[in-house]
Amino acid sequence: MNDTPGWTSPGSAPSDDQNGSGVPRPAAPADANGSTPQWSKDQPPAGQWSPPTGQTPPPAPGQGQGWGAPPPNTHWGRPPAAKPGVIPLRPLGMGEILDGAVKTLRTYWRTVLAITVTVAVISQIADILAQRYLAPDVPAANPDASPAEALEQSLDAAQSSLIGLGPALLVTLMASLVSAALLTVVISRAVLGRPVSLSAAWQEARPRLLQLIGLTLLLAAMSSAIVMVGLLPGLLIGGAAGVALTLLGGLGALVAVAWLMISFNLASPALMLERGGVIQSLKRSAKLVRGAWWRIFGITLLTQLLIFIFSMIIAIPFTILGIAVDGDGFSDMLSGTSTTFGWPFLIITGIGGVITSAITYPISAGVTVLLYVDQRIRREALDLELARAAGIPGYGPTPGAQTVGG
């Protein structure tokens, strides 16, 4: 006897006849003798199926997802990045870098402003004293002078001003370096969501200050040497050909200096956070920037442009107010007799400079440090180390590092 059972698709309605009498059976083929086999009356009931408890059967094709609640893997995807501090621990976009710098200023404003206001006040006092006592009076221009004489007078005035303001520039440079060192420590802690006091930041940054000064002076010397190499051939030749060669060499030097500054833009945070030497930090910066030069150049340029616009927004009202208070100096400048302003003008514009520097210093330093962190996340998976350092569950034991470079 051929006991081939019937076939019923899962999910079809069960038969009302539980004995199977109303279920159609397929026609059985004849055997080799030509006789048709007979089905036994003792057949199993028609196939019955019901969905598991708490679920509904799947719909017909084209009617959407069935089975009640969606499957557990419906929302599979990349989990959100951990964010223990001012930035998410993943590769950053330009907006996130700028936002992280501003958020550091807002979140840790007591420490940040204590650093930047102190540095800005010292810088402005040095600048005011230099302008008042060291900067020479610029002689009135001779309207009858030839173009060559006018150019010579302009160069002499610029040289005298540079010599007179040299001490103030040196004080400003040193104050800016101290500010950058302290802010680098603060921002590296802000990435982990850990506040830091001014004394703690100073204690951590102080051993690196001499190396940071050496790094800055080395970059300045390299830039000056490149400019001199670009300008010197044209200056030696002279004449129309010399002027053309000077312009061409100056343009080439400008391009070379821009490439150099961006390539070594991350040397300062590398020096502070990785605790290496000056040359090692330059190599680290060049390695991190390689392949991302244009991106870092664009972010740096945009940051400096925003800082310049903000500086102008603050400086212009204070300059107008200083001119209104110190009208004598402005009148003398218009008459061509002198360009020396009095104390009221210098003090008012100095206050504007303090406000500008106190806000722009942390933004500029923050963008540089966060660019360094971003490049290390992209190249070296630093986000995993930062997550462990921040004590985020699931990333392993917390190491003893307290900063990004540790």
C-alpha positions as CSV (number, residue, x, y, z in Angstrom):
1,M,0.0,0.0,0.0
2,N,1.3,3.4,-0.9
3,D,0.8,5.7,2.1
4,T,1.8,9.0,0.6
5,P,0.2,11.7,2.8
6,G,-1.5,14.8,1.5
7,W,0.3,18.3,1.5
8,T,-1.0,21.4,3.2
9,S,0.8,24.7,3.4
10,P,1.6,26.0,6.8
11,G,-0.8,28.7,7.8
12,S,-3.8,27.4,5.9
13,A,-7.1,27.1,7.8
14,P,-7.5,23.8,9.5
15,S,-10.2,21.5,8.1
16,D,-13.6,21.3,9.8
17,D,-13.6,17.5,9.3
18,Q,-11.0,16.4,11.8
19,N,-11.3,12.8,10.3
20,G,-10.0,14.0,7.0
21,S,-13.1,13.0,5.0
22,G,-13.5,16.4,3.4
23,V,-9.9,16.8,2.5
24,P,-9.2,16.3,-1.2
25,R,-6.6,13.7,-2.0
26,P,-4.4,13.7,-5.0
27,A,-5.2,11.2,-7.7
28,A,-2.9,8.2,-7.2
29,P,-1.2,6.9,-10.4
30,A,-1.8,3.4,-11.6
31,D,0.8,0.8,-10.6
32,A,2.6,-1.5,-13.0
33,N,-0.4,-3.8,-13.3
34,G,-2.7,-1.0,-14.3
35,S,-4.7,-1.1,-11.1
36,T,-5.3,2.0,-9.0
37,P,-4.3,1.7,-5.4
38,Q,-6.9,2.4,-2.8
39,W,-6.4,4.9,0.1
40,S,-6.8,3.6,3.5
41,K,-9.6,5.0,5.6
42,D,-7.2,5.4,8.5
43,Q,-5.4,8.5,7.3
44,P,-4.0,11.2,9.7
45,P,-6.1,14.4,10.0
46,A,-5.5,17.4,7.8
47,G,-2.3,19.4,8.5
48,Q,-3.0,21.9,11.3
49,W,-0.7,24.7,12.3
50,S,-0.9,27.6,14.7
51,P,1.8,30.3,15.4
52,P,3.8,30.2,18.6
53,T,2.2,31.7,21.6
54,G,2.2,35.6,21.6
55,Q,2.9,35.9,17.9
56,T,0.8,36.3,14.8
57,P,1.2,34.4,11.6
58,P,3.1,36.1,8.8
59,P,1.0,38.0,6.3
60,A,0.7,37.1,2.7
61,P,3.6,38.1,0.5
62,G,3.7,41.8,-0.1
63,Q,1.8,42.8,3.1
64,G,4.7,43.8,5.3
65,Q,6.4,42.3,8.3
66,G,4.5,39.8,10.3
67,W,5.1,37.8,13.5
68,G,3.9,40.6,15.8
69,A,6.8,42.6,17.2
70,P,9.8,43.3,14.8
71,P,12.7,41.0,15.0
72,P,15.5,42.0,17.5
73,N,17.9,42.8,14.7
74,T,15.7,45.4,13.0
75,H,17.8,48.3,14.4
76,W,21.2,46.8,13.9
77,G,23.8,49.3,12.9
78,R,26.8,51.2,14.2
79,P,26.3,52.0,17.9
80,P,26.7,55.7,18.9
81,A,30.2,56.7,19.9
82,A,31.0,57.2,23.5
83,K,31.2,60.8,24.6
84,P,32.7,61.2,28.0
85,G,33.8,64.8,27.4
86,V,33.4,67.6,24.9
87,I,33.7,65.4,21.7
88,P,32.4,62.0,20.7
89,L,35.2,59.4,20.5
90,R,35.2,58.8,16.8
91,P,36.6,60.6,13.7
92,L,35.4,64.2,13.9
93,G,34.0,66.6,11.3
94,M,34.9,70.3,11.1
95,G,31.8,71.4,12.9
96,E,32.5,69.0,15.8
97,I,36.0,70.2,16.2
98,L,34.9,73.9,16.4
99,D,32.1,72.9,18.7
100,G,34.4,71.0,20.9
101,A,36.7,74.0,21.3
102,V,33.8,76.3,22.1
103,K,32.3,73.7,24.5
104,T,35.6,73.5,26.4
105,L,35.5,77.2,26.9
106,R,31.9,77.0,28.2
107,T,32.3,74.0,30.4
108,Y,35.7,74.8,32.0
109,W,35.4,78.6,31.8
110,R,36.9,79.2,35.2
111,T,40.2,77.5,34.4
112,V,40.3,78.6,30.8
113,L,39.6,82.3,31.5
114,A,42.0,82.3,34.4
115,I,44.7,81.3,32.0
116,T,43.7,83.4,29.0
117,V,42.8,86.6,30.9
118,T,46.1,86.5,32.8
119,V,48.1,86.0,29.6
120,A,46.1,88.6,27.7
121,V,46.6,91.3,30.5
122,I,50.3,90.7,30.5
123,S,50.5,90.9,26.7
124,Q,48.4,94.0,26.5
125,I,50.4,95.8,29.3
126,A,53.6,95.0,27.5
127,D,52.2,96.2,24.2
128,I,50.8,99.5,25.7
129,L,54.1,100.3,27.4
130,A,56.1,99.5,24.2
131,Q,53.8,101.7,22.1
132,R,54.0,104.6,24.6
133,Y,57.7,104.6,25.4
134,L,59.6,102.4,22.9
135,A,57.9,102.9,19.6
136,P,59.6,105.8,17.8
137,D,57.6,108.7,16.3
138,V,57.0,108.1,12.6
139,P,58.1,111.3,10.7
140,A,55.7,113.0,8.5
141,A,55.7,111.8,4.9
142,N,57.3,114.2,2.4
143,P,54.7,114.8,-0.4
144,D,57.5,115.9,-2.8
145,A,59.5,112.7,-2.4
146,S,60.2,110.5,-5.4
147,P,58.7,106.9,-5.4
148,A,62.1,105.5,-4.4
149,E,62.4,107.9,-1.5
150,A,58.9,107.2,-0.4
151,L,59.6,103.5,-0.4
152,E,62.8,104.1,1.6
153,Q,60.9,106.2,4.2
154,S,58.2,103.4,4.5
155,L,60.9,100.8,5.1
156,D,62.7,102.9,7.7
157,A,59.5,103.5,9.5
158,A,58.6,99.8,9.5
159,Q,62.1,98.9,10.8
160,S,62.0,101.5,13.6
161,S,58.5,100.3,14.7
162,L,59.7,96.7,14.6
163,I,62.7,97.5,16.7
164,G,60.7,99.5,19.2
165,L,58.0,96.9,19.5
166,G,60.4,94.0,19.7
167,P,60.3,93.6,23.5
168,A,56.5,93.7,23.5
169,L,56.5,91.0,20.8
170,L,58.8,88.9,22.8
171,V,56.7,89.2,25.9
172,T,53.5,88.4,23.9
173,L,55.2,85.3,22.3
174,M,56.2,83.9,25.7
175,A,52.8,84.6,27.2
176,S,51.1,82.9,24.2
177,L,53.3,79.9,24.6
178,V,52.5,79.5,28.2
179,S,48.8,79.9,27.4
180,A,49.0,77.3,24.6
181,A,50.8,74.8,27.0
182,L,48.2,75.2,29.8
183,L,45.3,75.1,27.4
184,T,46.6,71.9,25.8
185,V,46.5,70.2,29.2
186,V,43.0,71.5,29.9
187,I,41.6,70.4,26.5
188,S,43.2,67.0,26.8
189,R,41.4,66.5,30.1
190,A,38.1,67.9,28.7
191,V,38.2,65.2,26.0
192,L,37.9,62.7,28.9
193,G,35.4,64.7,30.8
194,R,37.7,65.5,33.6
195,P,38.1,69.0,35.0
196,V,41.5,70.3,35.9
197,S,42.6,73.2,38.1
198,L,45.0,75.9,37.1
199,S,47.6,74.7,39.5
200,A,47.4,71.1,38.2
201,A,47.6,72.3,34.6
202,W,50.7,74.4,35.4
203,Q,52.3,71.5,37.2
204,E,51.8,69.2,34.2
205,A,52.8,71.8,31.5
206,R,55.8,73.3,33.2
207,P,58.4,70.6,32.4
208,R,57.6,71.0,28.6
209,L,57.8,74.8,28.4
210,L,61.5,75.1,27.4
211,Q,61.0,72.5,24.7
212,L,57.9,74.3,23.5
213,I,59.8,77.6,23.3
214,G,62.6,75.8,21.3
215,L,60.0,74.3,19.0
216,T,58.4,77.7,18.3
217,L,61.8,79.4,17.7
218,L,62.9,76.6,15.4
219,L,59.7,76.9,13.3
220,A,60.2,80.7,13.2
221,A,63.8,80.3,12.1
222,M,62.9,77.8,9.4
223,S,60.2,80.1,8.0
224,S,62.6,83.1,8.0
225,A,65.2,81.1,6.2
226,I,62.7,80.0,3.5
227,V,61.6,83.6,3.0
228,M,65.2,84.8,2.7
229,V,66.1,82.1,0.2
230,G,63.0,83.1,-1.9
231,L,63.7,86.9,-1.8
232,L,67.5,87.0,-1.9
233,P,68.1,86.2,-5.6
234,G,65.8,89.0,-6.8
235,L,67.3,91.5,-4.3
236,L,70.8,90.7,-5.5
237,I,70.0,91.1,-9.2
238,G,68.1,94.4,-8.8
239,G,66.3,96.3,-11.6
240,A,63.1,95.2,-13.3
241,A,64.2,91.6,-13.6
242,G,65.1,91.6,-9.9
243,V,61.7,92.9,-8.9
244,A,60.0,90.2,-11.0
245,L,62.2,87.6,-9.5
246,T,61.6,88.9,-6.0
247,L,57.8,88.7,-6.5
248,L,58.1,85.2,-7.9
249,G,60.5,84.1,-5.1
250,G,58.3,85.7,-2.5
251,L,55.2,83.8,-3.8
252,G,57.2,80.5,-3.8
253,A,58.4,81.2,-0.3
254,L,54.9,81.9,0.9
255,V,53.7,78.6,-0.5
256,A,56.6,76.7,1.1
257,V,56.1,78.4,4.5
258,A,52.3,77.5,4.4
259,W,53.1,73.9,3.6
260,L,55.7,73.8,6.4
261,M,53.4,75.4,9.0
262,I,50.5,73.0,8.3
263,S,52.8,70.0,8.2
264,F,54.1,70.9,11.6
265,N,50.8,72.3,12.9
266,L,50.3,69.3,15.3
267,A,53.9,69.4,16.7
268,S,52.9,71.5,19.7
269,P,50.2,69.1,21.1
270,A,52.4,66.1,20.2
271,L,55.2,67.6,22.3
272,M,53.0,68.4,25.2
273,L,51.0,65.2,25.3
274,E,53.4,62.5,24.1
275,R,56.3,64.0,26.0
276,G,58.9,63.5,23.3
277,G,61.6,65.8,22.0
278,V,61.4,68.7,19.6
279,I,62.5,66.8,16.5
280,Q,60.4,63.8,17.4
281,S,57.4,66.0,17.8
282,L,58.0,67.5,14.3
283,K,58.2,64.0,12.8
284,R,55.0,63.0,14.6
285,S,53.2,66.0,13.3
286,A,54.4,65.4,9.7
287,K,53.3,61.7,10.0
288,L,49.8,62.6,11.3
289,V,49.3,65.3,8.7
290,R,50.4,63.2,5.8
291,G,47.5,62.5,3.5
292,A,45.2,65.0,5.3
293,W,47.1,68.3,4.5
294,W,44.3,70.0,2.6
295,R,41.7,69.0,5.3
296,I,43.8,70.4,8.1
297,F,44.7,73.5,6.1
298,G,41.0,74.2,5.4
299,I,40.0,73.8,9.1
300,T,42.9,75.9,10.3
301,L,42.2,78.6,7.7
302,L,38.5,78.7,8.5
303,T,39.3,78.9,12.2
304,Q,41.7,81.8,11.8
305,L,39.2,83.6,9.5
306,L,36.5,83.3,12.2
307,I,38.9,84.5,14.9
308,F,39.8,87.5,12.7
309,I,36.2,88.4,12.1
310,F,35.4,88.1,15.8
311,S,38.5,90.2,16.7
312,M,37.3,92.9,14.3
313,I,33.8,92.9,15.8
314,I,35.3,93.5,19.3
315,A,38.2,95.8,18.3
316,I,36.3,98.3,16.1
317,P,33.9,99.5,18.8
318,F,36.8,99.9,21.3
319,T,38.9,101.7,18.7
320,I,36.0,104.1,17.9
321,L,35.5,104.7,21.7
322,G,39.2,105.3,22.2
323,I,39.3,107.8,19.3
324,A,36.3,109.6,20.7
325,V,37.9,109.8,24.2
326,D,41.4,110.7,22.9
327,G,40.6,113.1,20.1
328,D,43.9,114.9,20.2
329,G,45.8,111.9,18.9
330,F,43.3,111.3,16.1
331,S,43.5,115.0,15.1
332,D,47.3,114.9,15.0
333,M,47.2,111.7,12.8
334,L,44.9,113.4,10.3
335,S,47.1,116.5,10.2
336,G,50.2,114.3,9.6
337,T,52.2,115.7,12.4
338,S,52.2,112.7,14.7
339,T,50.6,109.2,15.1
340,T,51.1,108.9,18.9
341,F,47.9,108.4,20.8
342,G,47.5,109.2,24.5
343,W,46.9,106.9,27.5
344,P,43.1,106.9,27.1
345,F,43.2,105.5,23.6
346,L,45.8,102.9,24.6
347,I,44.0,101.7,27.7
348,I,40.6,101.5,26.0
349,T,41.9,99.5,23.0
350,G,43.9,97.4,25.5
351,I,40.7,96.4,27.2
352,G,39.3,95.4,23.9
353,G,42.4,93.4,23.2
354,V,42.1,91.6,26.5
355,I,38.5,90.6,25.8
356,T,39.5,89.4,22.3
357,S,42.5,87.4,23.4
358,A,40.7,85.8,26.3
359,I,38.2,84.3,23.9
360,T,40.2,83.6,20.8
361,Y,43.2,81.9,22.6
362,P,41.2,78.9,23.8
363,I,39.4,78.5,20.4
364,S,42.6,78.5,18.5
365,A,44.4,76.1,20.9
366,G,41.3,73.9,21.1
367,V,41.1,73.4,17.3
368,T,44.8,72.5,17.2
369,V,44.5,70.0,20.0
370,L,41.3,68.4,18.7
371,L,42.8,68.1,15.2
372,Y,45.6,66.2,16.8
373,V,43.2,63.9,18.6
374,D,41.1,63.5,15.5
375,Q,44.1,62.4,13.4
376,R,45.2,59.9,16.0
377,I,41.7,58.5,16.2
378,R,41.7,58.1,12.4
379,R,45.2,56.7,12.2
380,E,45.9,54.9,15.5
381,A,42.4,54.1,17.0
382,L,43.1,56.5,19.9
383,D,39.3,56.4,20.6
384,L,39.7,53.0,22.2
385,E,42.5,54.2,24.5
386,L,40.5,57.3,25.4
387,A,37.4,55.3,26.2
388,R,39.4,53.1,28.5
389,A,41.1,56.1,30.1
390,A,37.6,57.6,30.7
391,G,36.5,54.5,32.4
392,I,33.7,53.7,30.0
393,P,32.4,50.1,30.5
394,G,33.2,47.5,27.8
395,Y,36.6,48.9,26.8
396,G,38.7,47.0,29.3
397,P,40.5,48.1,32.5
398,T,41.1,51.8,33.0
399,P,44.8,52.7,32.4
400,G,46.6,55.2,34.6
401,A,46.7,57.8,31.8
402,Q,45.2,61.1,32.7
403,T,45.6,63.0,29.4
404,V,45.3,62.2,25.7
405,G,49.0,61.6,25.2
406,G,49.5,59.6,28.4
